[in-house]
Amino acid sequence: MRHILTLLLSLILTLNFAQGQVPKDSELFLLLKKQDSTFFERGFNQCDLAYLEGAIHPELRFYHDQSGIQDKKIFFENTQKYICSDLDKKPIRKVEEQSLEVFPLYNNGVLYGAIQSGVHHFYIREPQKTDVQTSTAKFTHLYLLENGKWLLKEVLSFDHNNPNTSPTTLSFDKEIVALLEQHKVPALGLGIIQNGNLSKINVYGSLKAGTAAPYNTIFKVASLAKPIAAMVTLKLVDSGQLSLDEQLDKYWVDPDLKKDKRTRKLTPRIILTHQTGFPNWRWMSEKKKLAFEFEPGTKYQYSGEGFEYLRKALEKKFGKSLEELSDSLVFRPAKMNDTRYWWNNSMDEKRYAENHDKDGKQLDTYKYYEANAAANLLTTVEDYGNFLAYVLHGAGLSEQTYQEMTKSQIKLRDKNYFGLGWEKLTDFSTGEYALLHTGRDHGLSSLAIMFPESGNGYVIFLNGENVDQIYEKLLIEHLYLGKELWDRR
């Protein structure tokens, strides 16, 4: 064992001399960071054995300083027996992110693999209890790149020690779990985009009492449906099939507005910037009917009705449903393979994060069976994180259309504007600007924010209502966005 360790460590040192550790903001580092996050969250923490099977090289060799050498067959047997046999008392693994290092492997200038090393911690997770740390160890992983896929080929797990024998500090994961318990919010989904790449996906807590939330938890994210509808519209504009300033009354007029000539002023631009003059929802008005509250295009007023109006106009013009348009124009290009507008046959109810009130009480599940461009989107952290990364890379739009999307179309207040489908915050101390959208409904809250100049972004999903202090803690203390953002939210 010591001989093997010496050889591999020697290899790492040789690579470090020849190639060096890749920068932590490089594409390769972020890619391997995401690989580590996905591999252990799905394969180890959530016991997704089908995923694990496809992510491991057929000739896997696993060297453990306490349990010896394992090949793929023995590794799977041990995983089933010791890791996945009792899900009510489950071992889980978390990486110490700042410890990660990545060293590329080249053959005649062609990347064929990478070595990743770091420190990881192991815990025991029990329902409705704080995770108890059991050990800490160092690891070195050899990944091979075969047919465009990263496969884990060699593993070294060594220097295991009991954390109770040395001083420890409260880890990020423990702090988040304690924060959720304190505010009676069962689950938190967190996605981090760095340098335009989704590099971290974590889901904490539970879907409901007694059911741990898996890596691919499905959250209802309310108004985060609107940026999807906006991108569908912009794709149609970019391809020349639609104009931002095209009159929509040619395709659709709401029955409540048949006699109102102001419908002629409704255009995609007016709707995407929330200048329709509509209330948020007609059922909130006294007469429960859709009506203009001011002249379209004269001021800002947030409206879900506007996005639904746009949906119906697009569906009439193109003869396709919003689901069909979204699938071809956004979902497939952005790799959103686990996203839907309604509870169709592909909806896996066992992964749904049930919504909870301010007292932590589970609310009745409301299932809806038609698309809404303004609300009710069902998605995962990975899917929406992929969407943000897609947008940060330009979303396949022309430069002109992308600039229109990010342009300050209408001023809301100082340093705060609305673009096409996104709220825009400007003049940060860093010199950047942010595009963001939030979602909120009874028993849930969501946030998506990105910084186009740096390529960074964050996705936060919560299935509870007491969320303000959780957001503040994450944004200021852990995501380092600063009090400036929090005060201007």
C-alpha positions in Angstrom: 0.0 0.0 0.0 2.7 2.4 1.0 4.6 1.6 -2.3 1.4 2.4 -4.3 0.9 5.7 -2.5 4.5 6.7 -3.1 4.2 6.0 -6.8 1.0 7.9 -7.2 2.2 10.9 -5.1 5.4 10.9 -7.2 3.3 11.0 -10.3 1.3 14.0 -8.9 4.5 15.8 -8.0 5.9 15.2 -11.5 2.7 16.5 -13.1 2.8 19.5 -10.8 6.3 20.3 -12.0 5.5 19.7 -15.7 1.9 21.1 -15.9 1.1 22.5 -12.5 -2.2 22.7 -10.8 -4.8 24.3 -13.0 -6.2 27.6 -11.8 -9.3 27.3 -9.6 -11.4 29.4 -12.0 -10.4 27.4 -15.1 -12.9 25.4 -17.1 -11.1 22.1 -16.2 -11.1 22.8 -12.5 -14.7 23.7 -12.4 -15.7 20.7 -14.6 -13.9 18.3 -12.2 -15.3 20.1 -9.2 -18.8 19.6 -10.6 -17.9 15.9 -11.4 -16.8 15.4 -7.8 -20.0 17.1 -6.5 -22.3 15.1 -8.8 -20.5 11.7 -8.3 -20.6 11.7 -4.5 -23.9 13.4 -4.0 -25.8 11.1 -6.4 -23.7 7.9 -6.2 -22.7 8.0 -2.5 -25.0 10.2 -0.6 -28.2 9.4 -2.5 -27.3 5.8 -3.5 -28.1 6.2 -7.1 -26.5 3.0 -8.1 -27.5 3.2 -11.8 -25.7 6.5 -12.0 -22.7 5.1 -10.1 -22.4 2.2 -12.6 -22.1 4.6 -15.5 -19.7 6.9 -13.8 -17.0 4.3 -12.9 -14.4 2.8 -15.2 -14.8 -1.0 -15.7 -11.2 -1.4 -14.4 -11.7 0.6 -11.2 -9.0 0.2 -8.5 -9.9 1.6 -5.1 -7.1 1.8 -2.5 -8.3 2.4 1.1 -5.9 2.7 4.0 -8.3 0.8 6.3 -10.2 -1.6 4.2 -7.7 -2.6 1.5 -7.9 -2.8 -2.3 -11.2 -3.1 -4.1 -12.1 -3.6 -7.8 -15.4 -2.5 -9.3 -17.3 -5.6 -8.2 -16.1 -5.5 -4.6 -16.6 -1.7 -4.5 -20.3 -2.1 -5.6 -20.8 -4.9 -3.1 -19.4 -2.8 -0.2 -21.4 0.2 -1.3 -24.6 -1.7 -1.2 -23.8 -3.4 2.1 -22.2 -0.6 4.1 -23.4 2.6 2.5 -26.9 2.0 1.1 -28.4 -0.8 3.2 -29.9 1.5 5.9 -31.1 4.8 4.4 -32.5 5.9 7.8 -28.9 5.9 9.2 -27.0 6.9 6.1 -23.3 7.6 5.7 -22.7 10.7 3.6 -19.7 12.5 2.3 -18.9 16.2 1.9 -15.8 17.7 0.3 -13.7 20.5 1.8 -14.0 22.7 -1.3 -10.9 24.9 -0.6 -8.8 21.8 -0.5 -9.5 20.7 -4.1 -6.7 20.6 -6.6 -6.7 19.4 -10.2 -3.8 18.3 -12.3 -4.3 17.6 -16.0 -3.0 14.6 -17.9 -1.9 15.0 -21.5 -0.7 12.7 -24.2 1.0 14.5 -27.1 -0.9 17.6 -26.2 -4.3 15.9 -26.0 -6.1 15.9 -22.6 -6.9 12.3 -21.7 -7.6 12.6 -17.9 -7.0 14.4 -14.7 -5.9 13.8 -11.1 -8.0 15.5 -8.4 -7.0 15.6 -4.8 -8.4 17.1 -1.6 -9.9 16.5 1.8 -13.3 15.1 2.5 -15.5 14.5 5.6 -17.9 11.7 6.4 -21.1 11.9 8.5 -24.0 9.8 9.6 -27.4 11.3 8.5 -30.5 10.4 10.4 -34.0 11.8 9.7 -34.7 15.0 11.5 -31.3 15.1 13.2 -28.2 17.1 12.7 -25.5 15.1 10.8 -22.8 13.6 13.1 -19.3 13.7 11.7 -17.5 10.3 11.9 -14.2 10.8 10.1 -12.0 13.0 7.9 -9.6 11.8 5.2 -7.5 12.8 2.2 -8.3 11.5 -1.3 -6.7 11.4 -4.7 -8.8 10.5 -7.7 -7.7 9.6 -11.2 -10.4 10.4 -13.9 -10.0 9.2 -17.5 -11.8 11.1 -20.3 -13.2 8.4 -22.6 -15.6 9.2 -25.5 -16.3 12.6 -24.0 -17.2 11.2 -20.5 -15.2 11.4 -17.3 -14.9 8.0 -15.6 -13.4 7.4 -12.2 -10.5 4.9 -12.7 -8.3 5.0 -9.6 -9.1 6.1 -6.0 -6.8 6.6 -3.0 -8.5 7.3 0.3 -6.1 7.7 3.1 -5.1 9.5 6.4 -8.5 8.7 8.0 -8.9 10.2 11.4 -11.6 10.7 14.0 -12.6 14.4 14.1 -13.4 14.1 17.8 -9.7 13.8 18.5 -8.9 17.3 17.2 -10.6 20.8 17.4 -13.1 21.3 14.7 -15.2 24.3 13.6 -18.9 24.3 12.5 -18.9 23.2 8.9 -20.9 25.0 6.2 -23.2 22.0 5.8 -23.9 21.7 9.6 -24.6 25.4 9.7 -27.1 25.2 6.8 -28.9 22.3 8.3 -29.1 24.1 11.7 -30.4 27.2 9.9 -33.1 25.3 8.1 -34.2 23.7 11.4 -34.2 27.0 13.1 -36.5 28.6 10.5 -38.7 25.6 9.9 -37.8 25.3 6.3 -37.3 21.6 5.4 -35.1 21.8 2.3 -32.6 24.0 0.5 -31.3 23.5 -3.0 -28.1 25.4 -3.9 -26.4 25.7 -7.3 -23.2 27.7 -7.9 -22.0 28.8 -11.4 -18.4 29.8 -11.7 -16.8 31.2 -14.8 -19.9 30.2 -16.8 -20.0 26.6 -15.6 -22.2 24.9 -13.1 -19.6 23.8 -10.5 -21.6 22.9 -7.4 -25.0 21.3 -6.7 -26.1 20.6 -3.2 -29.5 19.8 -1.7 -29.9 19.9 2.1 -32.7 18.8 4.4 -35.9 16.9 3.6 -38.8 16.7 1.1 -41.1 16.3 4.0 -40.8 14.9 7.5 -38.8 11.7 7.5 -37.9 11.9 3.8 -34.4 13.1 2.9 -34.2 15.4 -0.1 -32.2 13.8 -2.9 -29.6 15.4 -5.2 -32.2 15.7 -8.0 -35.1 17.0 -5.8 -37.8 18.6 -7.9 -38.8 22.0 -6.6 -41.7 24.2 -7.6 -40.0 27.5 -8.3 -43.0 29.8 -9.0 -42.1 32.9 -11.0 -38.7 31.5 -12.2 -40.9 30.3 -15.1 -40.9 33.8 -16.4 -37.2 33.9 -17.5 -37.9 30.7 -19.5 -40.8 32.2 -21.3 -38.7 35.3 -21.9 -35.9 33.2 -23.5 -38.4 31.4 -25.7 -39.6 34.8 -26.9 -36.1 36.1 -27.5 -35.2 33.0 -29.5 -38.1 33.6 -31.8 -37.1 37.2 -32.1 -33.5 36.3 -32.8 -34.6 33.9 -35.6 -36.7 36.6 -37.3 -40.0 34.9 -36.6 -41.2 37.5 -34.2 -40.5 41.2 -33.5 -40.1 42.7 -30.0 -42.4 45.5 -31.0 -45.0 43.4 -32.9 -48.6 43.9 -32.0 -50.0 40.8 -30.3 -53.7 41.6 -30.9 -53.3 40.1 -34.4 -53.0 36.7 -32.6 -54.8 37.0 -29.3 -57.1 39.3 -27.4 -58.4 38.3 -24.0 -62.2 37.9 -23.8 -62.3 40.4 -21.0 -60.7 43.1 -23.2 -62.5 42.6 -26.5 -63.8 46.2 -26.6 -60.6 47.8 -25.3 -58.4 49.3 -28.0 -55.4 49.5 -25.7 -54.8 45.8 -26.6 -53.2 47.2 -29.8 -50.3 48.5 -27.7 -49.4 45.1 -26.2 -46.1 43.8 -27.6 -43.5 41.3 -26.5 -41.2 44.2 -25.3 -44.1 45.7 -23.3 -44.9 42.4 -21.6 -41.3 41.3 -20.9 -40.6 44.6 -19.1 -43.9 44.5 -17.1 -45.5 47.6 -18.6 -48.8 46.1 -19.7 -50.9 48.0 -17.2 -52.3 44.6 -15.9 -52.6 43.6 -12.3 -50.5 40.6 -11.2 -53.5 38.4 -11.4 -57.1 39.2 -12.4 -58.5 37.2 -9.5 -56.9 39.7 -7.2 -59.1 42.5 -8.5 -62.5 43.4 -7.3 -64.3 42.3 -10.4 -62.1 39.2 -11.0 -61.8 40.2 -14.6 -58.7 41.3 -16.6 -58.6 45.1 -17.1 -56.0 47.8 -17.7 -55.0 49.8 -14.6 -53.0 52.3 -16.7 -51.9 52.9 -20.3 -49.6 50.2 -21.6 -45.9 51.3 -21.9 -46.1 54.2 -19.4 -44.8 52.6 -16.2 -43.7 49.3 -14.5 -46.1 47.0 -12.7 -45.2 43.4 -12.2 -47.8 41.1 -13.9 -48.2 37.4 -14.2 -51.2 38.1 -16.4 -48.9 39.8 -18.9 -46.8 36.6 -19.4 -49.9 34.5 -19.7 -51.2 36.9 -22.4 -47.8 36.5 -24.2 -48.1 32.7 -24.0 -51.5 32.6 -25.6 -50.4 35.0 -28.4 -47.3 32.9 -29.2 -49.3 29.7 -29.1 -51.8 31.1 -31.6 -49.1 32.6 -33.9 -46.9 29.5 -34.1 -49.6 26.8 -33.6 -47.5 25.2 -30.9 -47.9 24.9 -27.1 -45.5 26.7 -24.7 -44.2 23.2 -23.8 -43.3 22.5 -27.4 -41.7 25.8 -28.0 -39.7 25.6 -24.7 -38.5 22.1 -25.4 -37.0 22.9 -28.7 -35.8 26.5 -28.0 -34.6 26.3 -24.4 -34.9 23.0 -22.5 -32.9 20.8 -24.9 -30.2 23.4 -25.8 -29.8 24.3 -22.1 -29.7 20.6 -21.0 -32.8 21.0 -18.8 -33.8 17.3 -19.0 -35.8 17.3 -15.7 -38.0 20.4 -16.1 -41.7 20.6 -16.8 -44.5 23.1 -16.6 -47.1 20.7 -15.1 -47.6 17.3 -13.6 -47.2 15.2 -16.7 -46.4 11.5 -17.0 -42.6 12.2 -16.5 -43.1 13.8 -13.1 -41.5 11.7 -10.4 -43.6 12.6 -7.3 -41.2 10.8 -5.0 -38.6 13.5 -5.6 -41.0 16.5 -5.1 -40.1 19.0 -2.3 -43.5 19.4 -0.6 -44.3 23.0 0.4 -44.4 24.1 4.0 -46.0 27.1 5.9 -44.3 29.4 8.4 -44.7 26.9 11.2 -43.1 24.1 9.2 -46.4 22.4 8.5 -46.7 20.5 5.2 -49.2 22.0 2.9 -51.6 20.1 0.6 -50.0 19.3 -2.7 -51.7 21.1 -5.5 -51.2 19.4 -8.9 -51.9 21.5 -12.0 -52.2 20.1 -15.5 -51.6 23.0 -17.9 -48.7 25.3 -18.6 -48.4 28.7 -17.1 -45.7 31.1 -18.5 -45.6 33.1 -15.3 -45.6 30.5 -12.5 -45.5 26.9 -11.3 -42.4 25.6 -13.1 -41.1 22.3 -11.8 -37.4 21.9 -12.0 -34.2 20.8 -10.2 -31.1 22.8 -9.1 -29.0 21.2 -11.8 -31.5 22.0 -14.6 -32.0 25.7 -13.6 -28.2 26.0 -12.9 -27.7 24.7 -16.5 -30.1 27.3 -17.7 -28.1 30.2 -16.0 -24.9 28.8 -17.4 -26.6 28.7 -20.9 -27.6 32.3 -20.6 -24.2 33.4 -19.4 -22.7 31.8 -22.5 -25.0 33.8 -24.7 -27.9 31.3 -25.0 -27.2 31.0 -28.8 -28.5 34.6 -29.3 -27.0 37.2 -31.5 -25.0 39.9 -29.8 -27.8 42.4 -30.7 -30.5 40.3 -29.1 -28.4 39.5 -26.0 -27.7 43.2 -25.6 -31.5 43.9 -25.8 -32.1 41.3 -23.1 -29.5 42.9 -20.7 -30.3 46.5 -21.5 -31.9 48.7 -18.8 -35.3 48.9 -20.5 -37.1 50.7 -17.7 -36.0 52.2 -14.4 -37.5 50.9 -11.2 -35.5 52.9 -8.7 -31.9 54.0 -8.2 -29.5 51.5 -9.8 -32.4 49.1 -10.4 -33.9 48.4 -13.8 -35.8 45.8 -15.7 -34.5 44.2 -18.9 -36.3 41.7 -21.0 -37.4 39.0 -18.5 -34.8 39.9 -15.9 -34.5 42.5 -13.2 -31.1 44.3 -13.4 -29.0 45.7 -10.6 -26.2 48.0 -11.6 -23.1 49.9 -10.2 -21.9 47.3 -7.8 -18.6 48.1 -6.0 -17.1 45.3 -8.1 -18.0 47.2 -11.3 -20.4 44.4 -12.3 -24.1 44.2 -12.9 -26.5 41.5 -11.9 -29.5 39.9 -13.6 -31.9 38.2 -11.2 -35.4 36.9 -10.8 -37.2 35.6 -7.8 -40.1 33.3 -7.2 -42.5 33.1 -4.3 -45.7 31.2 -3.5 -47.4 29.8 -0.5 -44.8 27.5 1.1 -41.9 28.1 -1.2 -39.3 30.6 -2.3 -36.7 30.7 -5.1 -33.9 33.0 -6.4 -31.7 33.0 -9.5 -29.0 35.5 -9.9 -26.1 35.9 -12.3 -23.2 38.3 -13.1 -22.6 38.3 -16.9 -19.2 40.0 -16.8 -17.6 37.4 -14.4 -19.7 34.5 -15.5 -20.8 33.7 -11.9 -24.3 32.8 -10.8 -26.4 31.2 -8.0 -29.6 29.2 -7.7 -31.4 29.0 -4.4 -34.6 26.9 -3.9 -36.4 26.6 -0.6 -39.6 24.8 0.3 -40.7 27.0 3.2 -41.7 30.5 4.1 -39.3 31.8 6.7 -36.6 32.4 4.2 -35.3 36.0 4.6 -32.6 35.1 7.2 -31.5 32.1 5.2 -31.1 34.2 2.1 -29.2 36.8 4.0 -26.8 34.3 5.6 -26.1 32.6 2.2 -25.7 35.7 0.1 -23.6 37.7 2.6 -21.6 35.2 4.6 -21.2 32.3 2.2 -21.7 33.4 -1.3 -20.0 36.7 -0.6 -22.4 38.9 -2.6 -22.3 41.4 0.1 -24.8 43.4 2.1 -25.1 45.7 -0.9 -27.0 43.1 -2.8 -29.2 42.2 0.1 -30.2 45.8 0.8 -31.1 46.3 -2.9 -33.0 43.1 -3.4 
